[in-house]
Amino acid sequence: MSNANGHLKRIKILEPTFPNRSTGIINGETSGILNWNDIPYPSFYRAYKELSTNYWIPDEVDMKGDARQYEELDRHEKYAFDAIIGLLATLDSPQTRFIYNIAEYITDPAAHANAAIIGQQEVIHNESYSYVLASITGLQDQKRVFELARTHPTIIKRNQPIMDAYNEFMTEKSPETMLKALVQSSILEGINFYSGFAYFYNLVRQNRMTGTGKIISFINRDELAHSKFISELIRAILAENNQLNTDNLTEYVHEAFRHAVDLETIWSGEVLDKVDGIDVDEMIGYVKYRANKMAGMLGIESMYSESSSNIMPWIKAYADNFTHTKTDFFEMRNASYKKTNLDNGFDDL
């Protein structure tokens, strides 16, 4: 049982006087030696297998068709393309730094190992956005997209609650700030990407920008695995430290989810409003559905009773759970991924 006594102890790299099996997920004792066959949470090994089999390289994806079709997008589609690529970069770039900092205060070596994989995958995601842009436009336009992401008022406002929680954790290392930051991380991974994903999948179902869509599908698969593990990590911390499971925390989670949905509503209305094939109201219903799914993964009740099912069923052909051996929707190569145990739960979108 951890001793969450108001502050978090940073891990030691190697401490041979401590046992190999961690005594706590935070503020525990462990040698730092990882034996996957002797860990407190076997589900972390299942998460590891899922994460480690999600290996891909952006520049293996053929982007020649996208380079031609990008110039054929209308002005609304092109603006949405640029803004969403920029938005995704503003989410994945800080996520790498955040995950590695969180890992330094998690004393379970298995959880630390999974965090290391997640951080590395976020780096690949960011490379992907650069690769997509380099494949379809020149350097000045690439810089313009990343500058748009840095300065766009709606993107800044949309990301602010997440960055506030992350920066609070960086300033004050406590179990409470860690939990709030992890909740915001689950929102980032499980809610904030999906209007962007939907935009690219909508192009793909029109047989446009399929190279970009393939890359987005790989990122989507990674983010599903990330959000599942982060929710497991939150539940493990709370299970070992019951004093942290307060009404205030529950209200924080509810408010964070509501705020995220409100901000996503504003963003979707702005960036998707004139995009053919996407109904903004349906998109918001889908975002609320995602919020319900994430709430369930954290063990709290659904927040939006009117969004108990996926209002955008077409998206399941693209934003799949990726946990079965299958031929992917582009039929470019066999995408065979190890099937995880069903008790991981919440695989479907």
C-alpha positions as CSV (number, residue, x, y, z in Angstrom):
1,M,0.0,0.0,0.0
2,S,1.4,3.4,-1.0
3,N,1.8,6.2,1.4
4,A,0.4,9.2,-0.5
5,N,1.3,11.7,2.2
6,G,1.0,15.0,0.3
7,H,4.0,14.7,-1.9
8,L,5.5,12.3,-4.4
9,K,8.9,10.8,-4.2
10,R,10.9,10.6,-7.4
11,I,12.0,7.1,-8.3
12,K,15.5,5.9,-7.9
13,I,17.1,4.4,-10.9
14,L,18.3,1.3,-9.1
15,E,17.9,0.5,-5.4
16,P,19.1,-3.1,-4.7
17,T,18.0,-3.0,-1.1
18,F,14.4,-2.7,-2.2
19,P,12.3,-5.7,-3.5
20,N,11.9,-6.2,-7.2
21,R,8.1,-6.4,-6.9
22,S,6.9,-2.8,-6.3
23,T,5.2,-2.2,-2.9
24,G,3.1,0.7,-4.4
25,I,2.3,2.4,-7.6
26,I,3.3,5.7,-6.2
27,N,5.6,6.3,-3.2
28,G,6.4,2.6,-3.1
29,E,9.6,0.7,-2.8
30,T,11.1,-1.2,-5.7
31,S,14.6,-2.1,-6.8
32,G,13.8,-0.8,-10.3
33,I,14.4,-4.3,-11.8
34,L,11.4,-5.3,-13.9
35,N,10.3,-8.9,-13.9
36,W,7.1,-9.1,-16.0
37,N,6.3,-12.4,-14.4
38,D,6.1,-10.9,-10.9
39,I,4.2,-7.6,-11.1
40,P,1.3,-6.3,-8.9
41,Y,-1.0,-5.6,-11.9
42,P,-1.0,-8.3,-14.6
43,S,-3.1,-6.0,-16.8
44,F,-0.1,-3.8,-17.2
45,Y,1.6,-6.7,-19.1
46,R,-1.4,-6.9,-21.4
47,A,-1.1,-3.2,-21.9
48,Y,2.6,-3.6,-22.7
49,K,1.9,-6.2,-25.3
50,E,-0.8,-4.1,-26.9
51,L,1.5,-1.0,-26.9
52,S,4.6,-2.8,-28.1
53,T,2.9,-4.5,-31.1
54,N,1.7,-1.1,-32.3
55,Y,4.9,-0.5,-34.3
56,W,4.8,1.6,-37.5
57,I,7.0,4.1,-39.5
58,P,5.4,7.1,-41.0
59,D,7.5,7.2,-44.2
60,E,6.4,3.7,-45.1
61,V,3.1,5.3,-46.2
62,D,2.8,6.4,-49.8
63,M,1.8,10.0,-49.9
64,K,2.0,10.7,-53.7
65,G,-1.8,10.7,-54.1
66,D,-2.2,13.0,-51.2
67,A,0.3,15.5,-52.6
68,R,-1.9,15.8,-55.7
69,Q,-5.3,15.8,-53.9
70,Y,-4.3,18.3,-51.3
71,E,-4.2,21.0,-54.0
72,E,-7.7,19.9,-55.1
73,L,-9.3,20.5,-51.6
74,D,-11.7,23.4,-51.5
75,R,-10.7,26.3,-49.2
76,H,-12.8,25.1,-46.3
77,E,-11.3,21.6,-46.5
78,K,-7.8,22.9,-46.9
79,Y,-8.2,25.2,-43.9
80,A,-9.6,22.3,-41.8
81,F,-6.8,20.0,-42.9
82,D,-4.1,22.6,-41.9
83,A,-5.8,23.6,-38.6
84,I,-6.4,20.0,-37.5
85,I,-2.8,18.8,-38.4
86,G,-1.6,21.8,-36.3
87,L,-4.0,21.0,-33.5
88,L,-2.8,17.4,-33.3
89,A,0.8,18.6,-33.1
90,T,-0.1,20.9,-30.2
91,L,-1.5,17.8,-28.3
92,D,1.2,15.2,-29.1
93,S,4.2,17.5,-28.6
94,P,3.6,18.3,-24.9
95,Q,2.3,14.8,-24.3
96,T,5.8,13.3,-24.9
97,R,7.3,15.6,-22.2
98,F,4.4,15.1,-19.8
99,I,4.5,11.3,-20.0
100,Y,8.2,11.1,-19.3
101,N,7.8,13.4,-16.3
102,I,4.9,11.4,-14.9
103,A,7.0,8.2,-15.2
104,E,9.6,9.6,-12.9
105,Y,7.1,9.5,-10.0
106,I,5.5,6.1,-10.7
107,T,7.3,3.5,-8.6
108,D,5.8,0.5,-10.3
109,P,8.5,-0.5,-13.0
110,A,5.8,-2.1,-15.2
111,A,3.9,1.2,-15.3
112,H,7.1,3.1,-15.9
113,A,7.9,0.8,-18.9
114,N,4.5,1.4,-20.5
115,A,4.9,5.1,-20.0
116,A,8.2,4.9,-21.8
117,I,6.6,3.3,-24.8
118,I,3.7,5.8,-24.8
119,G,6.2,8.7,-24.8
120,Q,8.1,7.2,-27.7
121,Q,4.9,6.7,-29.7
122,E,4.0,10.3,-29.2
123,V,7.3,11.3,-30.8
124,I,6.4,9.2,-33.8
125,H,3.0,10.9,-34.0
126,N,4.6,14.2,-34.1
127,E,7.0,13.1,-36.8
128,S,4.0,11.9,-38.7
129,Y,2.5,15.4,-38.9
130,S,5.7,16.8,-40.1
131,Y,5.9,13.9,-42.7
132,V,2.4,14.5,-43.9
133,L,3.0,18.2,-44.4
134,A,6.5,17.6,-46.0
135,S,4.8,15.2,-48.5
136,I,2.1,17.6,-49.7
137,T,3.5,21.2,-49.5
138,G,6.7,23.3,-49.2
139,L,8.7,24.3,-46.2
140,Q,7.0,27.8,-45.9
141,D,3.6,26.3,-45.8
142,Q,4.7,23.6,-43.3
143,K,6.0,26.4,-41.0
144,R,2.7,28.3,-41.5
145,V,0.7,25.3,-40.3
146,F,2.8,24.9,-37.1
147,E,2.6,28.6,-36.5
148,L,-1.1,28.5,-36.9
149,A,-1.3,25.8,-34.3
150,R,0.9,27.9,-31.9
151,T,-1.2,31.1,-32.2
152,H,-4.8,30.0,-33.0
153,P,-7.0,31.5,-30.2
154,T,-9.5,28.5,-30.3
155,I,-6.7,26.0,-30.1
156,I,-5.0,27.8,-27.3
157,K,-8.3,28.0,-25.3
158,R,-9.1,24.4,-26.1
159,N,-5.7,23.1,-24.8
160,Q,-5.6,25.4,-21.8
161,P,-7.2,23.1,-19.2
162,I,-4.9,20.3,-20.1
163,M,-1.8,22.5,-20.0
164,D,-2.8,24.0,-16.7
165,A,-3.1,20.6,-15.1
166,Y,0.2,19.5,-16.6
167,N,2.0,22.6,-15.5
168,E,0.5,22.3,-12.0
169,F,2.0,18.8,-11.7
170,M,5.3,20.1,-12.9
171,T,5.3,22.8,-10.2
172,E,3.8,20.7,-7.4
173,K,4.5,17.0,-7.3
174,S,1.6,15.6,-5.3
175,P,-0.8,12.6,-5.7
176,E,-3.6,15.1,-6.2
177,T,-1.9,17.0,-9.0
178,M,-0.8,13.7,-10.6
179,L,-4.4,12.4,-10.7
180,K,-5.7,15.6,-12.1
181,A,-3.0,15.7,-14.8
182,L,-3.7,12.0,-15.7
183,V,-7.4,12.8,-16.0
184,Q,-6.6,15.6,-18.4
185,S,-4.3,13.2,-20.2
186,S,-7.1,10.7,-20.7
187,I,-9.3,13.6,-22.1
188,L,-6.5,14.5,-24.5
189,E,-6.1,10.8,-25.6
190,G,-9.7,9.8,-25.6
191,I,-11.7,12.9,-26.6
192,N,-9.7,15.7,-28.0
193,F,-8.4,13.9,-31.1
194,Y,-11.6,12.6,-32.4
195,S,-13.1,15.5,-34.3
196,G,-9.8,15.7,-36.1
197,F,-9.8,11.9,-36.8
198,A,-13.4,12.2,-38.1
199,Y,-12.3,14.9,-40.6
200,F,-9.6,12.7,-42.1
201,Y,-11.8,9.6,-42.1
202,N,-14.5,11.6,-43.9
203,L,-12.0,12.4,-46.7
204,V,-11.0,8.7,-46.9
205,R,-14.6,7.5,-47.4
206,Q,-14.6,9.9,-50.4
207,N,-11.4,8.2,-51.5
208,R,-9.3,11.3,-50.9
209,M,-6.1,11.8,-48.9
210,T,-5.9,8.1,-48.1
211,G,-2.2,8.3,-47.2
212,T,-2.9,10.8,-44.5
213,G,-5.9,8.7,-43.4
214,K,-3.8,5.7,-43.0
215,I,-1.3,7.5,-40.8
216,I,-4.2,8.9,-38.7
217,S,-5.6,5.3,-38.3
218,F,-2.3,4.2,-36.9
219,I,-2.3,7.2,-34.5
220,N,-5.9,6.4,-33.6
221,R,-4.9,2.8,-32.7
222,D,-2.1,4.0,-30.5
223,E,-4.2,6.6,-28.7
224,L,-6.9,4.0,-27.9
225,A,-4.2,1.9,-26.2
226,H,-2.8,4.9,-24.4
227,S,-6.2,6.0,-23.0
228,K,-6.9,2.5,-21.8
229,F,-3.6,2.3,-19.9
230,I,-3.9,5.8,-18.5
231,S,-7.3,4.9,-17.1
232,E,-5.9,1.7,-15.6
233,L,-3.1,3.7,-14.0
234,I,-5.6,6.2,-12.5
235,R,-7.7,3.3,-11.1
236,A,-4.7,1.6,-9.6
237,I,-3.6,4.8,-7.8
238,L,-7.0,5.3,-6.4
239,A,-7.3,1.6,-5.3
240,E,-4.1,1.8,-3.4
241,N,-4.8,5.2,-1.9
242,N,-8.5,5.4,-1.0
243,Q,-8.1,8.7,0.7
244,L,-7.6,10.3,-2.7
245,N,-10.9,9.0,-4.0
246,T,-12.9,12.0,-2.8
247,D,-16.1,13.8,-3.9
248,N,-13.9,16.7,-4.9
249,L,-12.0,14.5,-7.3
250,T,-15.2,13.1,-8.8
251,E,-16.5,16.6,-9.3
252,Y,-13.2,17.6,-10.9
253,V,-13.5,14.7,-13.4
254,H,-17.1,15.6,-14.2
255,E,-16.3,19.3,-14.7
256,A,-13.1,18.5,-16.7
257,F,-15.1,16.3,-19.1
258,R,-18.0,18.8,-19.4
259,H,-15.4,21.6,-20.1
260,A,-13.7,19.4,-22.7
261,V,-16.9,18.7,-24.5
262,D,-17.8,22.4,-24.5
263,L,-14.5,23.3,-25.9
264,E,-14.7,20.6,-28.5
265,T,-18.1,21.8,-29.5
266,I,-16.7,25.3,-30.2
267,W,-13.7,23.9,-32.1
268,S,-15.8,21.5,-34.2
269,G,-18.3,24.2,-35.1
270,E,-15.5,26.4,-36.2
271,V,-13.3,24.0,-38.2
272,L,-15.9,21.5,-39.5
273,D,-18.9,23.7,-40.2
274,K,-18.6,23.9,-44.0
275,V,-16.9,20.5,-44.6
276,D,-19.1,18.3,-46.8
277,G,-20.0,15.0,-45.3
278,I,-19.7,15.9,-41.6
279,D,-22.8,17.0,-39.6
280,V,-21.4,19.2,-36.8
281,D,-24.3,18.3,-34.5
282,E,-23.6,14.6,-35.1
283,M,-20.0,15.3,-34.4
284,I,-20.8,16.8,-31.0
285,G,-23.0,13.8,-30.2
286,Y,-20.1,11.6,-31.0
287,V,-17.8,13.6,-28.8
288,K,-20.3,13.2,-25.9
289,Y,-20.4,9.5,-26.7
290,R,-16.6,9.4,-26.4
291,A,-16.8,11.3,-23.1
292,N,-19.2,8.6,-21.8
293,K,-16.8,5.9,-22.9
294,M,-13.9,7.6,-21.1
295,A,-16.0,8.1,-18.0
296,G,-16.8,4.4,-18.0
297,M,-13.1,3.6,-18.2
298,L,-12.5,5.7,-15.1
299,G,-15.3,3.9,-13.3
300,I,-17.8,6.8,-13.1
301,E,-21.3,7.1,-14.5
302,S,-22.1,8.3,-18.0
303,M,-22.6,12.0,-18.2
304,Y,-24.6,12.3,-21.4
305,S,-27.7,10.0,-21.3
306,E,-28.7,11.2,-24.8
307,S,-25.4,9.9,-26.2
308,S,-25.4,6.3,-25.1
309,S,-24.6,5.0,-28.6
310,N,-22.4,6.0,-31.5
311,I,-24.4,8.5,-33.6
312,M,-21.7,8.3,-36.3
313,P,-21.7,4.6,-37.1
314,W,-19.8,5.1,-40.4
315,I,-16.7,6.1,-38.4
316,K,-16.3,2.5,-37.0
317,A,-15.1,1.4,-40.4
318,Y,-12.1,3.6,-39.8
319,A,-11.7,4.3,-36.1
320,D,-11.8,0.6,-35.3
321,N,-10.6,-0.9,-32.0
322,F,-7.7,-2.6,-34.0
323,T,-7.4,-5.5,-31.5
324,H,-8.2,-8.3,-34.0
325,T,-6.2,-9.7,-36.9
326,K,-7.6,-8.1,-39.9
327,T,-6.9,-6.5,-43.3
328,D,-7.0,-2.8,-42.7
329,F,-9.5,-0.6,-44.6
330,F,-7.0,0.6,-47.1
331,E,-6.2,-3.0,-48.2
332,M,-2.6,-1.9,-48.6
333,R,-1.0,-4.5,-46.3
334,N,-2.1,-7.0,-43.7
335,A,-2.3,-5.2,-40.4
336,S,-2.0,-8.1,-37.9
337,Y,-2.0,-7.1,-34.3
338,K,-2.0,-9.2,-31.2
339,K,-5.5,-9.6,-29.7
340,T,-5.7,-8.4,-26.2
341,N,-7.7,-10.1,-23.4
342,L,-11.4,-9.1,-23.5
343,D,-11.3,-8.0,-19.8
344,N,-9.3,-4.9,-20.9
345,G,-12.8,-3.6,-21.8
346,F,-14.0,-0.5,-23.6
347,D,-12.4,-1.4,-26.9
348,D,-15.2,-0.3,-29.1
349,L,-15.7,3.3,-30.0
